[in-house]
Amino acid sequence: MSSSVIDFIATEARFGARNYEPIGVVLSRGEGVWVWDTDGNRYLDCLSAYSAVSQGHCHPKILAAMVEQAHRLTLTSRAFHNDQLALFYEEIAALTGSHKVLPMNSGAEAVESAIKSVRKWGYEVKGVPDGQAEIIVCADNFHGRTLAIVGFSTDAETRAHFGPFAPGFKIIPFGDAAALEEAITPNTVAFLVEPIQGEAGVVIPPAGYFAKVRQLCTANNMMLVLDEIQTGLGRTGKLLAEQHEGIEADVTLLGKALSGGFYPVSAVLSNNDVLGTLRPGQHGSTFGGNPLACAVARTAMRVLVEEGMIENAARQGARFLEGLKAIRANTIREVRGRGLMLAVELHPEAGRARRYCEALQGKGILAKDTHGQTIRIAPPLVITSDQVDWALERLATTLTQDLS
């Protein structure tokens, strides 16, 4: 590690809040699936900024749209109309089949907005007594880090010393439709769930789970809210992960790849009933729906489709998954994934996954550990077959080592 890298890391530690523990690399440039550090070393990015850079680093068309719009108009607030917001609404609705759109900035803001909206719908449309709305969530969920969200997390580290927390949430096991059915009451307004639990280690529910969930939500007049902030926009090999089971959510949350990594953009997509209850002054965001964000998001969505990135994610994801499963290593407990959302879970006796991520860094691959024993692998959707094979060779060499 060069002295300049050490200086960057030391300066971060001196001035920054210690709320992250990054891998020891300082990045300065990116293009496609590749990133370079300040010493000029090249790495294959197998995290994609937690799936935000699905279109690849510094995609030239998204960059051009951002620069062009930045020269014209960046922010008006929602006090005035702008000439990009209506086009963004029209295009994201056409792409996803949604009826209403609420633009926000971060993924956590989208989740908070959905919570507010389904509660309001519950009181004004479903007829739940005021102050008694219930939202069902899953254990091991990750929906962000705001106070309301960490209040219904089951990760003790995210909750410790941040309370008191907001009431109104029930927690059930993920992938258990019977538990959902048992938890529903007349005051239940929504089930908020990830199609695949990303932060928990790319946990995929059993086949047929979401078909049953959809039936239960419809039968009990409650909203199915799918947090597709990580899984959406092609990550799993389909536009939305819900399509793997042929269902439609009542409310869909998008973010991350919605801007291709250029700018914070998120959106709540819904049917008319939920977002239709909002009135002027009841919810908003200074930056939500700004013209720069809209121009960037419009192009980010367009290149996903025009350049076949979703289909490529399906092809390369299958290749990557097959290659990972073919690795014969005593360290590996399980390999799982869908599209280019993959994970390798290690046996506890193999040691912590972070050590393997650090070893991969030495071989030119950047990946990130989660929950101690799991390595997440989520490269940009533009990855090629040769690049997948290149990565698999280095993963095989690393995972067959004993780093315990």
C-alpha positions as CSV (number, residue, x, y, z in Angstrom):
1,M,0.0,0.0,0.0
2,S,1.6,3.3,-1.1
3,S,2.1,6.3,1.1
4,S,-0.6,8.2,-0.8
5,V,-3.2,5.5,-0.2
6,I,-2.3,5.4,3.5
7,D,-2.7,9.2,3.6
8,F,-6.1,9.1,2.1
9,I,-7.3,6.4,4.5
10,A,-5.8,8.1,7.5
11,T,-7.4,11.4,6.6
12,E,-10.8,9.7,6.3
13,A,-10.3,8.1,9.7
14,R,-9.3,11.4,11.3
15,F,-12.2,13.5,10.0
16,G,-15.0,11.1,9.0
17,A,-17.6,9.4,11.2
18,R,-16.6,5.7,11.5
19,N,-19.8,4.3,10.2
20,Y,-18.2,2.2,7.4
21,E,-15.3,-0.2,7.3
22,P,-14.2,-0.2,3.6
23,I,-11.8,-2.6,2.0
24,G,-8.3,-1.0,1.9
25,V,-8.3,0.4,-1.6
26,V,-8.7,4.1,-2.7
27,L,-10.4,4.3,-6.1
28,S,-10.0,7.2,-8.5
29,R,-11.4,6.1,-11.9
30,G,-13.9,3.7,-13.4
31,E,-15.0,2.5,-16.9
32,G,-17.4,-0.2,-17.6
33,V,-16.7,-3.1,-15.2
34,W,-13.3,-1.8,-14.3
35,V,-12.1,0.6,-11.6
36,W,-8.5,1.8,-10.9
37,D,-7.0,2.9,-7.6
38,T,-4.7,5.9,-7.0
39,D,-1.7,3.7,-7.7
40,G,-3.0,2.7,-11.1
41,N,-4.0,-0.9,-10.2
42,R,-7.0,-2.2,-12.1
43,Y,-9.8,-4.2,-10.5
44,L,-13.0,-5.9,-11.7
45,D,-15.8,-4.3,-9.7
46,C,-17.9,-7.1,-8.3
47,L,-20.1,-4.9,-6.1
48,S,-21.3,-2.2,-8.5
49,A,-21.8,0.2,-5.6
50,Y,-24.4,-2.2,-4.2
51,S,-26.0,-2.5,-7.7
52,A,-26.2,1.2,-8.3
53,V,-23.7,1.1,-11.2
54,S,-25.5,-1.6,-13.1
55,Q,-24.9,0.2,-16.4
56,G,-21.2,0.2,-15.9
57,H,-19.0,3.0,-14.5
58,C,-19.2,6.3,-16.3
59,H,-21.5,5.1,-19.1
60,P,-20.9,7.6,-21.9
61,K,-24.5,8.2,-22.8
62,I,-25.6,8.8,-19.2
63,L,-22.6,11.0,-18.8
64,A,-23.5,13.0,-21.9
65,A,-27.1,13.4,-20.7
66,M,-25.9,14.6,-17.3
67,V,-23.5,17.2,-18.7
68,E,-26.1,18.5,-21.2
69,Q,-28.8,18.9,-18.6
70,A,-26.3,20.4,-16.1
71,H,-25.6,23.2,-18.7
72,R,-29.4,23.9,-19.0
73,L,-31.1,23.6,-15.7
74,T,-30.3,21.5,-12.5
75,L,-32.9,22.4,-9.9
76,T,-36.2,24.2,-9.7
77,S,-37.7,22.5,-6.6
78,R,-41.3,21.3,-7.0
79,A,-42.6,24.8,-6.6
80,F,-42.4,25.0,-10.4
81,H,-42.8,22.5,-13.2
82,N,-39.7,21.5,-15.3
83,D,-39.5,20.0,-18.8
84,Q,-37.9,16.7,-17.7
85,L,-40.2,15.5,-14.9
86,A,-43.2,14.7,-17.1
87,L,-41.0,12.8,-19.5
88,F,-39.5,10.8,-16.7
89,Y,-43.0,10.0,-15.4
90,E,-44.1,8.9,-18.8
91,E,-41.1,6.7,-19.5
92,I,-40.8,5.0,-16.2
93,A,-44.5,4.3,-16.2
94,A,-44.3,2.8,-19.7
95,L,-41.2,0.7,-18.8
96,T,-42.7,-0.7,-15.6
97,G,-46.4,-0.6,-16.2
98,S,-47.0,1.7,-13.2
99,H,-49.9,4.1,-12.9
100,K,-48.5,6.7,-10.5
101,V,-44.9,7.8,-9.7
102,L,-43.4,9.6,-6.7
103,P,-39.8,10.8,-7.3
104,M,-37.4,10.9,-4.4
105,N,-33.6,10.7,-4.0
106,S,-32.2,7.9,-1.9
107,G,-33.6,4.4,-1.6
108,A,-34.3,4.9,2.1
109,E,-36.4,8.0,1.2
110,A,-38.4,5.8,-1.2
111,V,-39.1,3.3,1.6
112,E,-40.1,6.0,4.0
113,S,-42.4,7.5,1.4
114,A,-44.0,4.1,0.8
115,I,-44.6,3.6,4.5
116,K,-46.3,7.0,4.8
117,S,-48.4,6.4,1.7
118,V,-49.7,2.9,2.6
119,R,-50.6,4.1,6.0
120,K,-52.5,7.0,4.6
121,W,-54.2,4.7,2.1
122,G,-55.1,2.4,5.0
123,Y,-56.8,5.2,6.9
124,E,-58.6,7.0,4.1
125,V,-59.4,4.1,1.7
126,K,-59.4,0.8,3.7
127,G,-60.9,2.4,6.8
128,V,-58.3,1.3,9.4
129,P,-58.9,3.3,12.7
130,D,-56.5,6.2,12.9
131,G,-53.2,5.4,14.5
132,Q,-53.6,1.6,14.3
133,A,-52.2,0.8,10.8
134,E,-49.9,-2.2,10.8
135,I,-47.2,-3.1,8.2
136,I,-45.7,-6.6,8.1
137,V,-41.9,-6.9,7.3
138,C,-39.4,-9.7,7.3
139,A,-36.6,-10.8,9.6
140,D,-33.2,-10.1,8.2
141,N,-34.6,-7.3,6.1
142,F,-32.6,-4.3,4.8
143,H,-34.5,-1.3,3.7
144,G,-32.2,1.5,4.6
145,R,-30.9,3.2,7.8
146,T,-33.3,5.9,8.7
147,L,-34.8,5.8,12.2
148,A,-38.2,4.3,11.2
149,I,-36.5,1.6,9.1
150,V,-33.9,0.5,11.6
151,G,-36.7,0.3,14.1
152,F,-38.1,-2.8,12.3
153,S,-34.7,-4.3,11.5
154,T,-33.6,-7.5,13.3
155,D,-29.9,-6.6,13.0
156,A,-28.9,-5.7,16.5
157,E,-26.0,-3.6,15.3
158,T,-28.2,-1.3,13.3
159,R,-30.6,-0.8,16.3
160,A,-28.4,-0.5,19.3
161,H,-28.8,2.9,21.2
162,F,-30.9,4.5,18.4
163,G,-34.3,4.0,20.0
164,P,-37.1,4.6,20.9
165,F,-38.6,3.4,17.7
166,A,-41.9,3.9,15.9
167,P,-44.6,1.3,16.5
168,G,-46.8,-0.3,13.8
169,F,-44.6,-3.0,12.4
170,K,-44.8,-6.8,12.7
171,I,-41.8,-9.0,11.9
172,I,-42.1,-12.5,10.4
173,P,-39.7,-15.0,8.8
174,F,-38.7,-14.4,5.2
175,G,-40.0,-16.9,2.7
176,D,-42.8,-18.2,5.0
177,A,-46.2,-17.6,3.5
178,A,-48.0,-19.3,6.4
179,A,-46.3,-16.8,8.8
180,L,-47.6,-14.0,6.7
181,E,-51.1,-15.3,6.7
182,E,-51.1,-15.7,10.5
183,A,-49.8,-12.2,11.0
184,I,-52.5,-10.4,9.0
185,T,-55.2,-8.5,10.9
186,P,-58.0,-6.1,9.8
187,N,-55.5,-3.3,10.5
188,T,-52.8,-4.6,8.2
189,V,-52.2,-2.1,5.4
190,A,-49.1,-3.6,3.7
191,F,-46.5,-6.3,3.5
192,L,-43.1,-4.6,2.8
193,V,-40.5,-7.1,1.5
194,E,-37.4,-7.6,-0.7
195,P,-37.9,-10.1,-3.6
196,I,-34.4,-11.3,-2.7
197,Q,-32.8,-10.3,0.6
198,G,-29.5,-8.7,-0.5
199,E,-27.8,-7.5,2.6
200,A,-28.8,-10.7,4.4
201,G,-26.6,-12.5,1.8
202,V,-28.6,-12.9,-1.4
203,V,-31.3,-15.0,0.2
204,I,-33.8,-16.3,-2.4
205,P,-37.3,-17.4,-1.2
206,P,-38.7,-20.8,-2.1
207,A,-40.5,-21.2,-5.5
208,G,-44.1,-20.1,-5.3
209,Y,-43.7,-17.9,-2.3
210,F,-44.5,-14.7,-4.0
211,A,-47.4,-16.1,-5.9
212,K,-48.9,-17.1,-2.5
213,V,-48.0,-13.7,-1.0
214,R,-49.8,-11.9,-3.9
215,Q,-52.9,-14.0,-3.2
216,L,-52.9,-13.2,0.5
217,C,-52.4,-9.5,-0.1
218,T,-55.3,-9.4,-2.6
219,A,-57.6,-11.5,-0.4
220,N,-57.0,-9.2,2.6
221,N,-57.1,-5.9,0.9
222,M,-53.5,-4.9,1.7
223,M,-50.7,-3.5,-0.3
224,L,-47.8,-5.7,-1.5
225,V,-44.8,-3.3,-1.4
226,L,-41.7,-4.8,-3.1
227,D,-38.4,-3.1,-2.3
228,E,-36.7,-3.6,-5.7
229,I,-34.0,-1.0,-5.0
230,Q,-31.3,-3.6,-5.4
231,T,-33.1,-6.3,-7.4
232,G,-34.8,-4.0,-9.9
233,L,-33.8,-2.7,-13.3
234,G,-32.2,-5.9,-14.6
235,R,-30.1,-7.0,-11.7
236,T,-31.7,-10.5,-11.5
237,G,-32.0,-11.0,-15.3
238,K,-35.4,-9.5,-15.6
239,L,-36.5,-5.9,-15.5
240,L,-38.1,-6.5,-12.0
241,A,-37.5,-9.5,-9.8
242,E,-41.2,-9.9,-9.4
243,Q,-41.4,-11.1,-13.0
244,H,-39.7,-14.4,-12.0
245,E,-43.0,-15.4,-10.4
246,G,-45.3,-13.6,-12.7
247,I,-46.8,-11.3,-10.2
248,E,-47.3,-7.5,-9.9
249,A,-46.7,-5.5,-6.7
250,D,-49.1,-2.8,-5.7
251,V,-46.1,-0.6,-4.8
252,T,-42.6,-0.9,-6.2
253,L,-39.6,0.9,-4.9
254,L,-36.7,1.7,-7.3
255,G,-33.4,3.4,-6.7
256,K,-29.7,2.7,-7.1
257,A,-29.4,1.8,-10.9
258,L,-32.2,4.2,-11.7
259,S,-29.4,6.8,-12.3
260,G,-26.6,4.4,-13.3
261,G,-24.6,5.6,-10.4
262,F,-24.4,9.3,-11.5
263,Y,-26.8,10.9,-9.1
264,P,-29.2,9.9,-6.2
265,V,-32.5,9.1,-7.8
266,S,-35.3,6.9,-6.4
267,A,-39.0,6.4,-7.1
268,V,-42.1,5.0,-5.6
269,L,-44.3,3.4,-8.2
270,S,-47.9,2.4,-7.5
271,N,-51.5,2.0,-8.4
272,N,-53.8,5.0,-8.2
273,D,-55.2,4.2,-4.8
274,V,-52.0,4.5,-2.8
275,L,-50.3,7.6,-4.2
276,G,-53.6,9.0,-5.1
277,T,-54.3,9.8,-1.4
278,L,-51.4,12.4,-1.2
279,R,-52.4,16.0,-1.4
280,P,-50.2,19.1,-1.9
281,G,-48.1,19.9,1.2
282,Q,-48.4,16.4,2.7
283,H,-45.2,15.0,1.3
284,G,-42.3,16.2,-0.8
285,S,-38.6,16.7,-1.4
286,T,-36.6,19.7,-2.5
287,F,-34.4,17.6,-4.9
288,G,-37.0,14.9,-5.7
289,G,-37.9,15.0,-9.4
290,N,-35.4,17.7,-10.2
291,P,-34.5,18.1,-13.9
292,L,-31.0,16.9,-13.6
293,A,-32.1,13.7,-11.8
294,C,-34.9,13.1,-14.4
295,A,-32.6,13.6,-17.4
296,V,-30.0,11.2,-15.9
297,A,-32.7,8.6,-15.0
298,R,-34.3,8.7,-18.4
299,T,-31.1,7.9,-20.1
300,A,-30.1,5.3,-17.5
301,M,-33.4,3.4,-18.2
302,R,-33.0,3.7,-21.9
303,V,-29.5,2.2,-22.1
304,L,-30.6,-0.7,-20.0
305,V,-33.1,-1.6,-22.7
306,E,-31.4,-0.5,-25.8
307,E,-28.1,-2.2,-25.0
308,G,-29.6,-5.5,-23.9
309,M,-28.2,-5.3,-20.4
310,I,-31.1,-7.1,-18.8
311,E,-30.8,-10.1,-21.2
312,N,-27.0,-10.0,-20.6
313,A,-27.5,-10.2,-16.9
314,A,-29.5,-13.3,-17.3
315,R,-26.9,-14.9,-19.6
316,Q,-23.8,-13.9,-17.7
317,G,-25.5,-14.6,-14.3
318,A,-26.2,-18.2,-15.3
319,R,-22.6,-18.6,-16.5
320,F,-21.3,-17.0,-13.3
321,L,-23.5,-19.1,-11.1
322,E,-22.6,-22.4,-12.9
323,G,-18.9,-21.5,-12.6
324,L,-19.2,-20.7,-8.9
325,K,-21.0,-24.0,-8.2
326,A,-18.2,-25.9,-10.1
327,I,-15.6,-24.6,-7.7
328,R,-14.6,-27.5,-5.4
329,A,-13.4,-25.9,-2.2
330,N,-13.9,-27.0,1.4
331,T,-14.4,-23.4,2.3
332,I,-17.7,-23.1,0.5
333,R,-21.0,-23.9,2.3
334,E,-23.4,-22.7,-0.4
335,V,-23.5,-20.8,-3.7
336,R,-26.7,-19.0,-4.6
337,G,-27.9,-16.2,-6.9
338,R,-30.3,-15.0,-9.6
339,G,-29.0,-13.1,-12.6
340,L,-26.0,-11.1,-11.6
341,M,-27.0,-11.0,-7.9
342,L,-24.8,-13.8,-6.5
343,A,-23.3,-14.9,-3.2
344,V,-20.8,-17.4,-1.9
345,E,-21.4,-18.4,1.7
346,L,-18.4,-19.8,3.5
347,H,-18.3,-22.4,6.3
348,P,-17.7,-20.8,9.7
349,E,-14.5,-22.7,10.1
350,A,-13.2,-21.1,6.9
351,G,-12.8,-17.8,8.6
352,R,-14.5,-14.5,7.9
353,A,-15.5,-13.6,4.4
354,R,-13.7,-10.3,4.6
355,R,-10.3,-12.0,4.6
356,Y,-11.2,-13.6,1.3
357,C,-12.4,-10.3,-0.1
358,E,-9.0,-8.8,0.8
359,A,-7.3,-11.8,-0.9
360,L,-9.4,-11.2,-4.0
361,Q,-8.3,-7.6,-4.0
362,G,-4.8,-8.8,-4.4
363,K,-5.9,-10.7,-7.5
364,G,-7.7,-7.8,-9.1
365,I,-11.3,-8.3,-7.9
366,L,-13.3,-6.1,-5.6
367,A,-16.1,-7.8,-3.7
368,K,-17.6,-7.2,-0.3
369,D,-18.5,-9.4,2.6
370,T,-21.8,-9.4,4.4
371,H,-23.0,-11.0,7.6
372,G,-19.6,-12.4,8.4
373,Q,-19.5,-15.5,6.2
374,T,-20.9,-14.4,2.8
375,I,-19.2,-12.8,-0.2
376,R,-21.5,-10.8,-2.4
377,I,-20.8,-10.8,-6.2
378,A,-22.7,-8.2,-8.3
379,P,-20.7,-6.9,-11.2
380,P,-22.1,-4.3,-13.7
381,L,-24.7,-5.8,-16.1
382,V,-22.3,-5.1,-19.0
383,I,-19.9,-7.8,-18.0
384,T,-18.8,-10.2,-20.8
385,S,-18.3,-13.9,-20.9
386,D,-14.5,-13.5,-21.0
387,Q,-14.6,-11.3,-18.0
388,V,-16.8,-13.7,-16.1
389,D,-14.3,-16.5,-16.8
390,W,-11.4,-14.3,-15.8
391,A,-13.2,-13.6,-12.5
392,L,-14.0,-17.3,-11.9
393,E,-10.4,-18.3,-12.3
394,R,-9.3,-15.9,-9.5
395,L,-12.3,-16.7,-7.3
396,A,-11.5,-20.4,-7.6
397,T,-7.8,-19.8,-6.7
398,T,-8.8,-17.7,-3.7
399,L,-11.6,-19.8,-2.3
400,T,-9.5,-23.0,-2.3
401,Q,-7.1,-21.3,0.1
402,D,-7.2,-21.7,3.8
403,L,-7.4,-18.2,5.2
404,S,-8.9,-19.1,8.6
